[in-house]
Amino acid sequence: MQNEPLVLSYMDRAGKIAVDQVADSFGMSKGQLAQTAGLARETLYRLERSRTAKTQGRLREMLEIISRVTDWAGGKEQAMAWYRAQPLPAFGGRTAEALVKDGKAAAIRDYLDHMALGGFA
């Protein structure tokens, strides 16, 4: 799967997303990363909460979407900027970040699949 390498690059030996590594990689605090993923700010500061299925799932969704746009965005930092700020006409001008926060990551993945096949926004 094309979005696995970025996600896998942030996995620790236990198969969990390493929060510190993701935050450092994008130049964010854990609080900023939590907000970007739609989690409570304090969630990523507590190891046991950062490793729950819900938290790991949300981080995985965010990283999968960023990974999918990295090549055409020009890099992972630009992909993160797109994720956080680019209004998507197909979703009423909402950003990928806002949609993931609302639990609509699958809709973004479908949208990206559609765009990859030459569809219009």
C-alpha positions as a printed Julia matrix, in Angstrom:
121×3 Matrix{Float64}:
   0.0    0.0     0.0
   1.47   3.35   -0.99
   0.84   5.11    2.33
   2.45   2.48    4.53
   6.1    3.62    4.29
   5.54   6.97    6.07
   3.42   5.33    8.77
   5.93   2.52    9.19
   8.8    4.98    9.47
   7.25   6.27   12.7
   6.59   2.87   14.3
   8.43   1.82   17.41
   9.53  -1.74   18.15
   6.12  -2.54   19.67
   4.37  -1.55   16.43
   2.97   1.69   17.85
   3.34   5.12   16.29
   6.14   6.91   18.16
   4.55  10.23   19.09
   7.83  12.01   19.89
   9.28  11.04   16.53
   6.21  12.28   14.6
   6.08  15.56   16.52
   9.81  16.18   16.05
   9.65  15.28   12.37
   6.99  17.92   11.7
   8.47  20.51   14.08
   5.48  20.39   16.42
   4.93  19.99   20.12
   2.94  16.97   21.26
   0.06  19.34   21.99
   0.13  20.72   18.45
   0.29  17.22   17.01
  -2.67  16.16   19.15
  -4.72  19.11   17.94
  -3.76  18.4    14.33
  -4.96  14.8    14.72
  -8.15  15.86   16.5
  -7.14  14.61   19.93
  -7.18  16.35   23.3
  -3.94  18.28   23.81
  -2.91  16.26   26.87
  -3.48  12.87   25.19
  -0.02  12.59   23.67
   1.79  13.64   26.85
   0.69  10.49   28.69
   2.3    7.32   27.38
  -0.62   5.04   28.21
  -3.11   7.35   26.47
  -0.86   7.87   23.45
  -0.83   4.11   22.88
  -4.58   3.43   22.97
  -6.29   2.07   19.86
  -8.27   5.3    19.36
  -5.22   7.54   19.58
  -3.06   5.29   17.41
  -5.88   5.01   14.86
  -6.27   8.77   14.57
  -2.52   9.27   14.17
  -2.42   6.51   11.56
  -5.27   8.15    9.59
  -3.48  11.49    9.62
  -0.15   9.96    8.54
  -1.77   7.85    5.81
  -3.42  10.92    4.27
  -0.23  12.98    4.51
   1.71  10.11    2.93
  -0.71   9.93    0.01
  -0.18  13.59   -0.91
   3.55  13.85   -0.11
   4.81  13.23   -3.65
   2.61  15.77   -5.41
   2.8   18.28   -2.54
   6.6   18.36   -2.79
   7.5   16.75    0.54
   6.04  15.74    3.87
   6.17  19.27    5.32
   4.21  20.6     2.34
   1.82  17.65    2.64
   1.22  18.57    6.29
   0.54  22.17    5.23
  -1.99  20.89    2.66
  -3.6   18.63    5.29
  -3.99  21.5     7.75
  -4.89  24.41    5.49
  -6.04  23.52    1.96
  -9.82  23.95    1.56
 -11.3   21.04   -0.38
 -14.15  22.12   -2.69
 -15.66  18.62   -2.69
 -16.18  18.96    1.08
 -17.6   22.47    1.18
 -14.19  24.06    1.65
 -13.3   22.02    4.74
  -9.72  20.86    5.19
  -8.51  17.28    5.45
  -7.62  18.06    9.07
 -11.19  19.13    9.87
 -12.62  16.05    8.2
 -10.29  13.65   10.03
 -11.22  15.35   13.31
 -14.86  14.55   12.47
 -14.05  10.9    11.8
 -14.24  11.23    8.01
 -10.76   9.98    7.07
 -12.3    7.34    4.77
 -13.99  10.11    2.77
 -10.63  11.83    2.29
  -9.03   8.56    1.17
 -11.87   8.04   -1.34
 -11.45  11.63   -2.56
  -7.69  11.12   -3.03
  -8.35   7.86   -4.91
 -10.78   9.74   -7.17
  -8.24  12.52   -7.79
  -5.46   9.99   -8.49
  -7.62   8.47  -11.23
  -7.99  11.86  -12.9
 -11.24  12.97  -11.28
 -12.13  16.56  -10.56
 -12.39  18.15   -7.13
